[in-house]
Amino acid sequence: MADLNTRPNISDADSFYAELMAVHDGLTKTQSDALNARLILLLANHVGDREVLSAALSAAARAAGVER
C-alpha cells in the first residue's frame, strides 16, 4: 500500500492553481461543481489505489470538519 502524500508535490504549483481557477471562469456554480467532480474522478482513477483514495477522503473530511 502506498501512503497518502500530503506534502507539496506539484511542480509550479502557482501556475497549476491559476490554470485550475481559469478553467472555472465563466461557469455557473452547478457547472463548476460538475467540473470539480469530473476532475476528482479522473484523478482518483489515475491514483487507482483504494487505500490511498480512502485516506484522501478521510483527510479531506477532517480538514472540512466532517466526521467520517
Biotite code that builds the C-alpha atoms (Angstrom):
import biotite.structure as struc

atoms = struc.array([
    struc.Atom([0.000, 0.000, 0.000], chain_id="A", res_id=1, res_name="MET", atom_name="CA", element="C"),
    struc.Atom([1.222, 3.485, -0.827], chain_id="A", res_id=2, res_name="ALA", atom_name="CA", element="C"),
    struc.Atom([0.850, 6.209, 1.788], chain_id="A", res_id=3, res_name="ASP", atom_name="CA", element="C"),
    struc.Atom([-1.087, 9.366, 1.048], chain_id="A", res_id=4, res_name="LEU", atom_name="CA", element="C"),
    struc.Atom([1.408, 12.110, 0.210], chain_id="A", res_id=5, res_name="ASN", atom_name="CA", element="C"),
    struc.Atom([0.191, 15.355, 1.768], chain_id="A", res_id=6, res_name="THR", atom_name="CA", element="C"),
    struc.Atom([3.469, 17.239, 1.296], chain_id="A", res_id=7, res_name="ARG", atom_name="CA", element="C"),
    struc.Atom([3.726, 19.801, -1.533], chain_id="A", res_id=8, res_name="PRO", atom_name="CA", element="C"),
    struc.Atom([4.333, 17.709, -4.646], chain_id="A", res_id=9, res_name="ASN", atom_name="CA", element="C"),
    struc.Atom([3.169, 19.747, -7.667], chain_id="A", res_id=10, res_name="ILE", atom_name="CA", element="C"),
    struc.Atom([5.828, 21.376, -9.800], chain_id="A", res_id=11, res_name="SER", atom_name="CA", element="C"),
    struc.Atom([4.985, 25.021, -10.487], chain_id="A", res_id=12, res_name="ASP", atom_name="CA", element="C"),
    struc.Atom([2.041, 24.841, -8.079], chain_id="A", res_id=13, res_name="ALA", atom_name="CA", element="C"),
    struc.Atom([1.125, 28.513, -8.534], chain_id="A", res_id=14, res_name="ASP", atom_name="CA", element="C"),
    struc.Atom([0.757, 28.020, -12.276], chain_id="A", res_id=15, res_name="SER", atom_name="CA", element="C"),
    struc.Atom([-1.378, 24.917, -11.724], chain_id="A", res_id=16, res_name="PHE", atom_name="CA", element="C"),
    struc.Atom([-3.607, 26.827, -9.303], chain_id="A", res_id=17, res_name="TYR", atom_name="CA", element="C"),
    struc.Atom([-4.006, 29.654, -11.837], chain_id="A", res_id=18, res_name="ALA", atom_name="CA", element="C"),
    struc.Atom([-4.912, 27.095, -14.522], chain_id="A", res_id=19, res_name="GLU", atom_name="CA", element="C"),
    struc.Atom([-7.415, 25.450, -12.178], chain_id="A", res_id=20, res_name="LEU", atom_name="CA", element="C"),
    struc.Atom([-9.071, 28.792, -11.446], chain_id="A", res_id=21, res_name="MET", atom_name="CA", element="C"),
    struc.Atom([-9.078, 29.768, -15.134], chain_id="A", res_id=22, res_name="ALA", atom_name="CA", element="C"),
    struc.Atom([-10.894, 26.587, -16.184], chain_id="A", res_id=23, res_name="VAL", atom_name="CA", element="C"),
    struc.Atom([-13.735, 27.660, -13.849], chain_id="A", res_id=24, res_name="HIS", atom_name="CA", element="C"),
    struc.Atom([-14.004, 31.190, -15.283], chain_id="A", res_id=25, res_name="ASP", atom_name="CA", element="C"),
    struc.Atom([-17.484, 31.915, -16.553], chain_id="A", res_id=26, res_name="GLY", atom_name="CA", element="C"),
    struc.Atom([-19.046, 28.742, -15.163], chain_id="A", res_id=27, res_name="LEU", atom_name="CA", element="C"),
    struc.Atom([-22.151, 28.659, -13.038], chain_id="A", res_id=28, res_name="THR", atom_name="CA", element="C"),
    struc.Atom([-21.909, 27.098, -9.568], chain_id="A", res_id=29, res_name="LYS", atom_name="CA", element="C"),
    struc.Atom([-23.532, 23.934, -10.954], chain_id="A", res_id=30, res_name="THR", atom_name="CA", element="C"),
    struc.Atom([-21.082, 23.748, -13.875], chain_id="A", res_id=31, res_name="GLN", atom_name="CA", element="C"),
    struc.Atom([-18.134, 24.409, -11.568], chain_id="A", res_id=32, res_name="SER", atom_name="CA", element="C"),
    struc.Atom([-19.269, 21.673, -9.170], chain_id="A", res_id=33, res_name="ASP", atom_name="CA", element="C"),
    struc.Atom([-19.664, 19.241, -12.090], chain_id="A", res_id=34, res_name="ALA", atom_name="CA", element="C"),
    struc.Atom([-16.189, 20.118, -13.382], chain_id="A", res_id=35, res_name="LEU", atom_name="CA", element="C"),
    struc.Atom([-14.712, 19.510, -9.921], chain_id="A", res_id=36, res_name="ASN", atom_name="CA", element="C"),
    struc.Atom([-16.490, 16.155, -9.657], chain_id="A", res_id=37, res_name="ALA", atom_name="CA", element="C"),
    struc.Atom([-15.151, 15.072, -13.056], chain_id="A", res_id=38, res_name="ARG", atom_name="CA", element="C"),
    struc.Atom([-11.640, 16.189, -12.110], chain_id="A", res_id=39, res_name="LEU", atom_name="CA", element="C"),
    struc.Atom([-11.809, 14.284, -8.820], chain_id="A", res_id=40, res_name="ILE", atom_name="CA", element="C"),
    struc.Atom([-12.935, 11.102, -10.594], chain_id="A", res_id=41, res_name="LEU", atom_name="CA", element="C"),
    struc.Atom([-10.239, 11.413, -13.275], chain_id="A", res_id=42, res_name="LEU", atom_name="CA", element="C"),
    struc.Atom([-7.511, 11.901, -10.675], chain_id="A", res_id=43, res_name="LEU", atom_name="CA", element="C"),
    struc.Atom([-8.906, 9.124, -8.458], chain_id="A", res_id=44, res_name="ALA", atom_name="CA", element="C"),
    struc.Atom([-8.809, 6.782, -11.447], chain_id="A", res_id=45, res_name="ASN", atom_name="CA", element="C"),
    struc.Atom([-5.215, 7.817, -12.114], chain_id="A", res_id=46, res_name="HIS", atom_name="CA", element="C"),
    struc.Atom([-4.206, 7.134, -8.486], chain_id="A", res_id=47, res_name="VAL", atom_name="CA", element="C"),
    struc.Atom([-6.088, 3.846, -8.526], chain_id="A", res_id=48, res_name="GLY", atom_name="CA", element="C"),
    struc.Atom([-5.034, 2.694, -5.044], chain_id="A", res_id=49, res_name="ASP", atom_name="CA", element="C"),
    struc.Atom([-8.228, 2.305, -2.975], chain_id="A", res_id=50, res_name="ARG", atom_name="CA", element="C"),
    struc.Atom([-6.402, 2.612, 0.347], chain_id="A", res_id=51, res_name="GLU", atom_name="CA", element="C"),
    struc.Atom([-4.788, 5.882, -0.735], chain_id="A", res_id=52, res_name="VAL", atom_name="CA", element="C"),
    struc.Atom([-8.124, 7.139, -2.026], chain_id="A", res_id=53, res_name="LEU", atom_name="CA", element="C"),
    struc.Atom([-9.824, 6.275, 1.278], chain_id="A", res_id=54, res_name="SER", atom_name="CA", element="C"),
    struc.Atom([-7.051, 8.052, 3.168], chain_id="A", res_id=55, res_name="ALA", atom_name="CA", element="C"),
    struc.Atom([-7.537, 11.105, 0.935], chain_id="A", res_id=56, res_name="ALA", atom_name="CA", element="C"),
    struc.Atom([-11.291, 11.107, 1.596], chain_id="A", res_id=57, res_name="LEU", atom_name="CA", element="C"),
    struc.Atom([-10.664, 10.912, 5.339], chain_id="A", res_id=58, res_name="SER", atom_name="CA", element="C"),
    struc.Atom([-8.058, 13.689, 5.250], chain_id="A", res_id=59, res_name="ALA", atom_name="CA", element="C"),
    struc.Atom([-10.329, 15.966, 3.217], chain_id="A", res_id=60, res_name="ALA", atom_name="CA", element="C"),
    struc.Atom([-13.276, 15.285, 5.527], chain_id="A", res_id=61, res_name="ALA", atom_name="CA", element="C"),
    struc.Atom([-11.160, 16.047, 8.613], chain_id="A", res_id=62, res_name="ARG", atom_name="CA", element="C"),
    struc.Atom([-9.922, 19.286, 7.048], chain_id="A", res_id=63, res_name="ALA", atom_name="CA", element="C"),
    struc.Atom([-13.537, 20.278, 6.368], chain_id="A", res_id=64, res_name="ALA", atom_name="CA", element="C"),
    struc.Atom([-14.574, 19.402, 9.926], chain_id="A", res_id=65, res_name="GLY", atom_name="CA", element="C"),
    struc.Atom([-16.690, 16.466, 8.776], chain_id="A", res_id=66, res_name="VAL", atom_name="CA", element="C"),
    struc.Atom([-16.739, 13.233, 10.735], chain_id="A", res_id=67, res_name="GLU", atom_name="CA", element="C"),
    struc.Atom([-16.468, 10.001, 8.725], chain_id="A", res_id=68, res_name="ARG", atom_name="CA", element="C"),
])
